[in-house]
């Protein structure tokens, strides 16, 4: 039987339109998904939208729209973004989907209750609507949330609580022993140090009178299920947990891709829920950093977002994918500026990959030589093999920016080879030289396939039909 592979992104809130921070996560997960699919694995790639909670209810009311209507519009935009970026997701789950998502959430709730892991308690504390989380003084600077720069709400209410503390040692052990592996290692240490301060039980519901936009607590319609207890279950509900065939086939998830701000939920609450349900834990959580603008996180709340649709329209999906994967170190923060984008575009895509393909195709346009099965010169083949291996290893270790460097090594090698060998000149080795280049371009097309799917196809097609069209027209700055 084919090996299965299950990967997910976080599901973005639909309080505001998507920005390129969301695009980064889509694209990183897509590279992994495509790469596993190319290895022949039966790949399930999930993304979706997180549509309940205070933040969204507030955004809808600010627009004077009924919440459902409001979320329908923005969820559609996120789906549109996935399409525009050529994301190869197998499914898209929406937490407002009462047929597909709600039943699993209700089953999870009832299971937790059966287990004795839910109890009622009067709660008093701070709540950040931006984070959709109960926070403490430690999360504040000058009385404001460190991430959102907004003042938290003071809340005093009766809630259902989840006994997360009960699973503290099991969770710690799972992280320490990499049963649930957190990549990069620095984030794992961060989580272990967070857990070492003690895991508190978490509020899993809000009073319905204060927050009606969400899934009602089964058997207690005065309460709404807390948005994270609802959202995390998306990874199961899409597989039709508990009885679905897909659930039996694909669970546990192989990789959850998430941003650093939400690792805490994925590395504590989520394994806690799964332990309570007696389900195996996901194998890996890959944590990426933020796209910043001038050192600050790009976010709607800070008003510094960059619209991915505009960039895609102007430069094409692959150019946007390339920038995000090459310029932002996969597990760290990186800055977005239009200048950097143009620089990368012109240097690496127009003058680099695009120019090489055009040059080689020009050489073969009339000759129509067949593409050899391997490079005709062993030294040439060695360079390709070496970088291919390094590229694969980098993808496996989530170092996408480095993987691209290895591919671009091959491109640069070809450029230098052309300068040195002058394959346009009549020479007894001319055929060999062109053959090497033809083979290399085909290999480059395969190497970039997970990163730049459209470009990869175009190159292969141009090779087949011996036609040449610019892949990345140069942009004047
Ligand atoms: N709804 C929750 C996730 C629930 S998963 C069960 C959420 N939504 S979000 O819209 O705020 O963020 C969605 C993802 O996008 C997160 O992984 C988050 O880290 C990521 N990003 C949001 N802004 C980002 C940047 N500026 N840069 C990179 N990624 C960012 O959290």
Boltz pocket constraint, residues with backbone or C-beta under 6 A from the ligand:
constraints:
  - pocket:
      binder: B
      contacts: [[A, 9], [A, 10], [A, 11], [A, 12], [A, 13], [A, 14], [A, 20], [A, 21], [A, 22], [A, 24], [A, 25], [A, 50], [A, 130], [A, 228], [A, 231], [A, 232], [A, 233], [A, 234], [A, 257], [A, 258], [A, 259], [A, 260], [A, 261], [A, 262], [A, 289], [A, 290], [A, 291], [A, 292], [A, 297], [A, 298], [A, 299]]
      max_distance: 6.0
